[in-house]
Amino acid sequence: MDEYTVTIAFDDEAQKWYAQNDDIPIILEDYSLDTLINRVKLAAPEMLEINNMPHAGIYLAFKMEAQAVMA
């Protein structure tokens, strides 16, 4: 089973969530975190197949990135 870590971050200015993984490759955005995660789950196997990479039985790990704002 291949494992991919998808990094998720929130952009305060755009008020959107972003998900990215360079190995798949995939980058998606959405206003809803739940919707974004579901979109990644659907799109990741398709992107792997398009790029002729193994796509059956993949495991996606989601990592949240926090952004600190210094005042």
Backbone as XML, in Angstrom:
<?xml version="1.0"?>
<chain id="A" units="angstrom">
  <residue number="1" name="MET">
    <atom name="N" x="0.843" y="-1.177" z="0.000"/>
    <atom name="CA" x="0.000" y="0.000" z="0.000"/>
    <atom name="C" x="0.890" y="1.242" z="0.000"/>
  </residue>
  <residue number="2" name="ASP">
    <atom name="N" x="0.639" y="2.140" z="-0.929"/>
    <atom name="CA" x="1.391" y="3.389" z="-1.009"/>
    <atom name="C" x="0.724" y="4.445" z="-0.135"/>
  </residue>
  <residue number="3" name="GLU">
    <atom name="N" x="1.534" y="5.178" z="0.628"/>
    <atom name="CA" x="1.014" y="6.227" z="1.504"/>
    <atom name="C" x="1.465" y="7.586" z="1.001"/>
  </residue>
  <residue number="4" name="TYR">
    <atom name="N" x="0.542" y="8.526" z="0.985"/>
    <atom name="CA" x="0.818" y="9.898" z="0.575"/>
    <atom name="C" x="0.328" y="10.830" z="1.672"/>
  </residue>
  <residue number="5" name="THR">
    <atom name="N" x="1.171" y="11.785" z="2.045"/>
    <atom name="CA" x="0.782" y="12.787" z="3.030"/>
    <atom name="C" x="0.346" y="14.042" z="2.295"/>
  </residue>
  <residue number="6" name="VAL">
    <atom name="N" x="-0.888" y="14.439" z="2.540"/>
    <atom name="CA" x="-1.462" y="15.628" z="1.913"/>
    <atom name="C" x="-1.431" y="16.747" z="2.950"/>
  </residue>
  <residue number="7" name="THR">
    <atom name="N" x="-0.782" y="17.837" z="2.603"/>
    <atom name="CA" x="-0.690" y="18.983" z="3.505"/>
    <atom name="C" x="-1.896" y="19.883" z="3.300"/>
  </residue>
  <residue number="8" name="ILE">
    <atom name="N" x="-2.528" y="20.248" z="4.416"/>
    <atom name="CA" x="-3.696" y="21.125" z="4.371"/>
    <atom name="C" x="-3.395" y="22.386" z="5.164"/>
  </residue>
  <residue number="9" name="ALA">
    <atom name="N" x="-3.736" y="23.528" z="4.578"/>
    <atom name="CA" x="-3.523" y="24.817" z="5.245"/>
    <atom name="C" x="-4.703" y="25.732" z="4.927"/>
  </residue>
  <residue number="10" name="PHE">
    <atom name="N" x="-4.940" y="26.683" z="5.829"/>
    <atom name="CA" x="-6.009" y="27.655" z="5.632"/>
    <atom name="C" x="-5.399" y="28.998" z="5.290"/>
  </residue>
  <residue number="11" name="ASP">
    <atom name="N" x="-5.911" y="29.627" z="4.250"/>
    <atom name="CA" x="-5.466" y="30.956" z="3.837"/>
    <atom name="C" x="-6.476" y="31.968" z="4.381"/>
  </residue>
  <residue number="12" name="ASP">
    <atom name="N" x="-6.052" y="32.731" z="5.392"/>
    <atom name="CA" x="-6.950" y="33.699" z="6.017"/>
    <atom name="C" x="-7.436" y="34.769" z="5.044"/>
  </residue>
  <residue number="13" name="GLU">
    <atom name="N" x="-6.545" y="35.213" z="4.176"/>
    <atom name="CA" x="-6.907" y="36.281" z="3.240"/>
    <atom name="C" x="-7.964" y="35.804" z="2.241"/>
  </residue>
  <residue number="14" name="ALA">
    <atom name="N" x="-7.776" y="34.616" z="1.699"/>
    <atom name="CA" x="-8.717" y="34.079" z="0.714"/>
    <atom name="C" x="-9.903" y="33.376" z="1.370"/>
  </residue>
  <residue number="15" name="GLN">
    <atom name="N" x="-9.781" y="33.070" z="2.673"/>
    <atom name="CA" x="-10.806" y="32.343" z="3.414"/>
    <atom name="C" x="-11.104" y="30.988" z="2.773"/>
  </residue>
  <residue number="16" name="LYS">
    <atom name="N" x="-10.011" y="30.294" z="2.371"/>
    <atom name="CA" x="-10.131" y="28.980" z="1.738"/>
    <atom name="C" x="-9.121" y="28.023" z="2.354"/>
  </residue>
  <residue number="17" name="TRP">
    <atom name="N" x="-9.465" y="26.739" z="2.274"/>
    <atom name="CA" x="-8.566" y="25.660" z="2.647"/>
    <atom name="C" x="-7.849" y="25.180" z="1.387"/>
  </residue>
  <residue number="18" name="TYR">
    <atom name="N" x="-6.574" y="24.812" z="1.529"/>
    <atom name="CA" x="-5.790" y="24.296" z="0.420"/>
    <atom name="C" x="-5.211" y="22.936" z="0.790"/>
  </residue>
  <residue number="19" name="ALA">
    <atom name="N" x="-5.199" y="22.015" z="-0.157"/>
    <atom name="CA" x="-4.598" y="20.693" z="0.025"/>
    <atom name="C" x="-3.583" y="20.483" z="-1.083"/>
  </residue>
  <residue number="20" name="GLN">
    <atom name="N" x="-2.400" y="19.968" z="-0.701"/>
    <atom name="CA" x="-1.339" y="19.803" z="-1.699"/>
    <atom name="C" x="-0.483" y="18.586" z="-1.398"/>
  </residue>
  <residue number="21" name="ASN">
    <atom name="N" x="-0.103" y="17.899" z="-2.475"/>
    <atom name="CA" x="0.893" y="16.839" z="-2.422"/>
    <atom name="C" x="1.610" y="16.844" z="-3.758"/>
  </residue>
  <residue number="22" name="ASP">
    <atom name="N" x="2.924" y="17.023" z="-3.722"/>
    <atom name="CA" x="3.707" y="17.109" z="-4.956"/>
    <atom name="C" x="3.950" y="15.747" z="-5.598"/>
  </residue>
  <residue number="23" name="ASP">
    <atom name="N" x="3.876" y="14.671" z="-4.822"/>
    <atom name="CA" x="4.136" y="13.335" z="-5.365"/>
    <atom name="C" x="2.983" y="12.814" z="-6.217"/>
  </residue>
  <residue number="24" name="ILE">
    <atom name="N" x="1.767" y="13.271" z="-5.945"/>
    <atom name="CA" x="0.606" y="12.704" z="-6.656"/>
    <atom name="C" x="0.524" y="13.188" z="-8.100"/>
  </residue>
  <residue number="25" name="PRO">
    <atom name="N" x="0.688" y="14.355" z="-8.554"/>
    <atom name="CA" x="0.651" y="15.683" z="-7.963"/>
    <atom name="C" x="-0.781" y="16.208" z="-7.884"/>
  </residue>
  <residue number="26" name="ILE">
    <atom name="N" x="-1.055" y="16.939" z="-6.801"/>
    <atom name="CA" x="-2.401" y="17.464" z="-6.622"/>
    <atom name="C" x="-2.350" y="18.737" z="-5.790"/>
  </residue>
  <residue number="27" name="ILE">
    <atom name="N" x="-3.181" y="19.690" z="-6.156"/>
    <atom name="CA" x="-3.431" y="20.870" z="-5.331"/>
    <atom name="C" x="-4.878" y="21.267" z="-5.563"/>
  </residue>
  <residue number="28" name="LEU">
    <atom name="N" x="-5.619" y="21.361" z="-4.468"/>
    <atom name="CA" x="-7.038" y="21.703" z="-4.539"/>
    <atom name="C" x="-7.345" y="22.751" z="-3.486"/>
  </residue>
  <residue number="29" name="GLU">
    <atom name="N" x="-8.446" y="23.463" z="-3.667"/>
    <atom name="CA" x="-8.883" y="24.454" z="-2.689"/>
    <atom name="C" x="-10.395" y="24.369" z="-2.531"/>
  </residue>
  <residue number="30" name="ASP">
    <atom name="N" x="-10.866" y="24.774" z="-1.356"/>
    <atom name="CA" x="-12.305" y="24.803" z="-1.110"/>
    <atom name="C" x="-12.572" y="25.657" z="0.126"/>
  </residue>
  <residue number="31" name="TYR">
    <atom name="N" x="-13.784" y="26.153" z="0.239"/>
    <atom name="CA" x="-14.171" y="26.921" z="1.415"/>
    <atom name="C" x="-14.457" y="26.023" z="2.612"/>
  </residue>
  <residue number="32" name="SER">
    <atom name="N" x="-14.781" y="24.773" z="2.363"/>
    <atom name="CA" x="-15.117" y="23.814" z="3.417"/>
    <atom name="C" x="-14.009" y="22.768" z="3.557"/>
  </residue>
  <residue number="33" name="LEU">
    <atom name="N" x="-13.545" y="22.550" z="4.774"/>
    <atom name="CA" x="-12.509" y="21.547" z="5.016"/>
    <atom name="C" x="-13.015" y="20.151" z="4.694"/>
  </residue>
  <residue number="34" name="ASP">
    <atom name="N" x="-14.224" y="19.827" z="5.122"/>
    <atom name="CA" x="-14.790" y="18.494" z="4.851"/>
    <atom name="C" x="-14.928" y="18.227" z="3.356"/>
  </residue>
  <residue number="35" name="THR">
    <atom name="N" x="-15.405" y="19.219" z="2.622"/>
    <atom name="CA" x="-15.550" y="19.073" z="1.176"/>
    <atom name="C" x="-14.190" y="18.910" z="0.519"/>
  </residue>
  <residue number="36" name="LEU">
    <atom name="N" x="-13.207" y="19.666" z="0.985"/>
    <atom name="CA" x="-11.863" y="19.574" z="0.420"/>
    <atom name="C" x="-11.282" y="18.173" z="0.615"/>
  </residue>
  <residue number="37" name="ILE">
    <atom name="N" x="-11.398" y="17.629" z="1.811"/>
    <atom name="CA" x="-10.876" y="16.289" z="2.077"/>
    <atom name="C" x="-11.559" y="15.258" z="1.187"/>
  </residue>
  <residue number="38" name="ASN">
    <atom name="N" x="-12.859" y="15.361" z="1.028"/>
    <atom name="CA" x="-13.577" y="14.438" z="0.137"/>
    <atom name="C" x="-13.125" y="14.581" z="-1.307"/>
  </residue>
  <residue number="39" name="ARG">
    <atom name="N" x="-12.882" y="15.805" z="-1.744"/>
    <atom name="CA" x="-12.408" y="16.029" z="-3.113"/>
    <atom name="C" x="-11.037" y="15.411" z="-3.327"/>
  </residue>
  <residue number="40" name="VAL">
    <atom name="N" x="-10.157" y="15.531" z="-2.317"/>
    <atom name="CA" x="-8.818" y="14.936" z="-2.416"/>
    <atom name="C" x="-8.936" y="13.416" z="-2.515"/>
  </residue>
  <residue number="41" name="LYS">
    <atom name="N" x="-9.803" y="12.824" z="-1.708"/>
    <atom name="CA" x="-9.988" y="11.366" z="-1.730"/>
    <atom name="C" x="-10.451" y="10.874" z="-3.098"/>
  </residue>
  <residue number="42" name="LEU">
    <atom name="N" x="-11.246" y="11.670" z="-3.780"/>
    <atom name="CA" x="-11.717" y="11.295" z="-5.121"/>
    <atom name="C" x="-10.673" y="11.579" z="-6.201"/>
  </residue>
  <residue number="43" name="ALA">
    <atom name="N" x="-9.992" y="12.715" z="-6.080"/>
    <atom name="CA" x="-9.076" y="13.146" z="-7.138"/>
    <atom name="C" x="-7.725" y="12.440" z="-7.102"/>
  </residue>
  <residue number="44" name="ALA">
    <atom name="N" x="-7.242" y="12.078" z="-5.925"/>
    <atom name="CA" x="-5.898" y="11.493" z="-5.805"/>
    <atom name="C" x="-5.723" y="10.232" z="-6.648"/>
  </residue>
  <residue number="45" name="PRO">
    <atom name="N" x="-6.612" y="9.235" z="-6.544"/>
    <atom name="CA" x="-6.428" y="8.042" z="-7.391"/>
    <atom name="C" x="-6.483" y="8.363" z="-8.888"/>
  </residue>
  <residue number="46" name="GLU">
    <atom name="N" x="-7.340" y="9.303" z="-9.270"/>
    <atom name="CA" x="-7.449" y="9.691" z="-10.679"/>
    <atom name="C" x="-6.151" y="10.335" z="-11.166"/>
  </residue>
  <residue number="47" name="MET">
    <atom name="N" x="-5.564" y="11.213" z="-10.345"/>
    <atom name="CA" x="-4.312" y="11.867" z="-10.732"/>
    <atom name="C" x="-3.169" y="10.860" z="-10.829"/>
  </residue>
  <residue number="48" name="LEU">
    <atom name="N" x="-3.136" y="9.898" z="-9.908"/>
    <atom name="CA" x="-2.101" y="8.865" z="-9.970"/>
    <atom name="C" x="-2.247" y="8.036" z="-11.239"/>
  </residue>
  <residue number="49" name="GLU">
    <atom name="N" x="-3.474" y="7.694" z="-11.584"/>
    <atom name="CA" x="-3.720" y="6.908" z="-12.802"/>
    <atom name="C" x="-3.301" y="7.693" z="-14.039"/>
  </residue>
  <residue number="50" name="ILE">
    <atom name="N" x="-3.647" y="8.966" z="-14.087"/>
    <atom name="CA" x="-3.273" y="9.818" z="-15.220"/>
    <atom name="C" x="-1.760" y="9.865" z="-15.387"/>
  </residue>
  <residue number="51" name="ASN">
    <atom name="N" x="-1.042" y="9.847" z="-14.268"/>
    <atom name="CA" x="0.424" y="9.928" z="-14.291"/>
    <atom name="C" x="1.083" y="8.552" z="-14.301"/>
  </residue>
  <residue number="52" name="ASN">
    <atom name="N" x="0.298" y="7.513" z="-14.638"/>
    <atom name="CA" x="0.811" y="6.140" z="-14.743"/>
    <atom name="C" x="1.520" y="5.670" z="-13.477"/>
  </residue>
  <residue number="53" name="MET">
    <atom name="N" x="0.957" y="6.014" z="-12.330"/>
    <atom name="CA" x="1.494" y="5.601" z="-11.043"/>
    <atom name="C" x="0.511" y="4.625" z="-10.399"/>
  </residue>
  <residue number="54" name="PRO">
    <atom name="N" x="0.984" y="3.716" z="-9.537"/>
    <atom name="CA" x="0.064" y="2.800" z="-8.863"/>
    <atom name="C" x="-0.995" y="3.585" z="-8.093"/>
  </residue>
  <residue number="55" name="HIS">
    <atom name="N" x="-2.251" y="3.200" z="-8.267"/>
    <atom name="CA" x="-3.323" y="3.967" z="-7.641"/>
    <atom name="C" x="-4.320" y="3.097" z="-6.869"/>
  </residue>
  <residue number="56" name="ALA">
    <atom name="N" x="-4.124" y="1.791" z="-6.886"/>
    <atom name="CA" x="-5.032" y="0.902" z="-6.148"/>
    <atom name="C" x="-4.518" y="0.757" z="-4.717"/>
  </residue>
  <residue number="57" name="GLY">
    <atom name="N" x="-5.411" y="0.877" z="-3.761"/>
    <atom name="CA" x="-5.053" y="0.657" z="-2.374"/>
    <atom name="C" x="-4.149" y="1.718" z="-1.776"/>
  </residue>
  <residue number="58" name="ILE">
    <atom name="N" x="-4.296" y="2.961" z="-2.199"/>
    <atom name="CA" x="-3.454" y="4.015" z="-1.632"/>
    <atom name="C" x="-4.002" y="4.435" z="-0.267"/>
  </residue>
  <residue number="59" name="TYR">
    <atom name="N" x="-3.129" y="4.986" z="0.554"/>
    <atom name="CA" x="-3.507" y="5.511" z="1.862"/>
    <atom name="C" x="-3.145" y="6.987" z="1.882"/>
  </residue>
  <residue number="60" name="LEU">
    <atom name="N" x="-4.125" y="7.830" z="2.218"/>
    <atom name="CA" x="-3.889" y="9.267" z="2.296"/>
    <atom name="C" x="-3.849" y="9.693" z="3.755"/>
  </residue>
  <residue number="61" name="ALA">
    <atom name="N" x="-2.765" y="10.328" z="4.147"/>
    <atom name="CA" x="-2.640" y="10.913" z="5.478"/>
    <atom name="C" x="-2.741" y="12.428" z="5.311"/>
  </residue>
  <residue number="62" name="PHE">
    <atom name="N" x="-3.537" y="13.066" z="6.155"/>
    <atom name="CA" x="-3.730" y="14.511" z="6.057"/>
    <atom name="C" x="-2.987" y="15.197" z="7.205"/>
  </residue>
  <residue number="63" name="LYS">
    <atom name="N" x="-2.161" y="16.197" z="6.850"/>
    <atom name="CA" x="-1.361" y="16.936" z="7.826"/>
    <atom name="C" x="-1.777" y="18.398" z="7.775"/>
  </residue>
  <residue number="64" name="MET">
    <atom name="N" x="-2.221" y="18.917" z="8.903"/>
    <atom name="CA" x="-2.626" y="20.321" z="8.974"/>
    <atom name="C" x="-1.402" y="21.170" z="9.260"/>
  </residue>
  <residue number="65" name="GLU">
    <atom name="N" x="-1.279" y="22.257" z="8.502"/>
    <atom name="CA" x="-0.199" y="23.211" z="8.705"/>
    <atom name="C" x="-0.760" y="24.476" z="9.317"/>
  </residue>
  <residue number="66" name="ALA">
    <atom name="N" x="-0.167" y="24.913" z="10.408"/>
    <atom name="CA" x="-0.587" y="26.158" z="11.041"/>
    <atom name="C" x="0.324" y="27.280" z="10.578"/>
  </residue>
  <residue number="67" name="GLN">
    <atom name="N" x="-0.266" y="28.432" z="10.403"/>
    <atom name="CA" x="0.510" y="29.604" z="10.004"/>
    <atom name="C" x="0.437" y="30.622" z="11.125"/>
  </residue>
  <residue number="68" name="ALA">
    <atom name="N" x="1.580" y="30.990" z="11.648"/>
    <atom name="CA" x="1.637" y="31.967" z="12.737"/>
    <atom name="C" x="1.772" y="33.377" z="12.170"/>
  </residue>
  <residue number="69" name="VAL">
    <atom name="N" x="1.062" y="34.292" z="12.771"/>
    <atom name="CA" x="1.140" y="35.682" z="12.362"/>
    <atom name="C" x="1.799" y="36.460" z="13.488"/>
  </residue>
  <residue number="70" name="MET">
    <atom name="N" x="2.898" y="37.102" z="13.179"/>
    <atom name="CA" x="3.629" y="37.883" z="14.171"/>
    <atom name="C" x="3.174" y="39.332" z="14.091"/>
  </residue>
  <residue number="71" name="ALA">
    <atom name="N" x="2.842" y="39.909" z="15.244"/>
    <atom name="CA" x="2.385" y="41.296" z="15.273"/>
    <atom name="C" x="3.471" y="42.204" z="15.791"/>
  </residue>
</chain>
